[in-house]
Amino acid sequence: MPFSPTHSALLVLSILCLLGTLCGCTELTRHKVITTIFDGVPSMPPADQYCADYANEVLAKDRDERSGKGKQVVAAAVASTHPPYAEKRCDDCHDKTTESGFVVKSKNELCFVCHTNFIKGTFVHGPVAVGDCLACHDPHTASLPHLLKVAAADICATCHREQRQAASLHLQASTHGLVCVNCHSPHFGNVRFFLK
């Protein structure tokens, strides 16, 4: 029995919806959709294996960058400098015409004067959402990359002291040499828990 135009349109619409769903979802969601529709789809690796593979990939990339095979990384001993400060463009942030004369905008609005359209995710980290950039970054110079006040491996723990939901996963990741920012975006993201 041939398809009627209605059946053909529904079939095409269903295929387009399926493709749209698969293209716009996370890897886990795509896998759930595919396994619901098709038989014989390989299962996802266990979380331990997935994390171990990711750790090996990140560490190999880091090893390549340090050995010169990848792009060069800024050494931790090298100070980072905020470009307006380095270029002596103090007036970009500071207002010398007022008696108190400190900044042209309030502390939680100041960074967004230059860093416009910075937030590009549906999930926004609390300090970023309220403009508290100085919780993690120095405004002028720092002895760490990215103007960080504390090393990337330790900075999250300066605020996050609560018990983690996935404590065993985090412990395992740390034994592989991963730090929070290897898996989580520190500013924003489109995946819950700021996962990359």
Secondary structure, 3 states (H helix, E strand, C coil): CCCCHHHHHHHHHHHHHHHHHHHHCCHHHHHHHHHHHCCCCCCCCCHHHHHHHHHHHHHHHHHHHHHCCCCCCCCCCCCEECHHHHCCCHHHCECCCCCCCCECCCHHHHHHHHCCCCCCCCEECHHHHCCCHHHCECCCEECCHHHECCCHHHHHHHCCCCCCCCHHHHHHHHHCCCCHHHHECCCEECCHHHEC
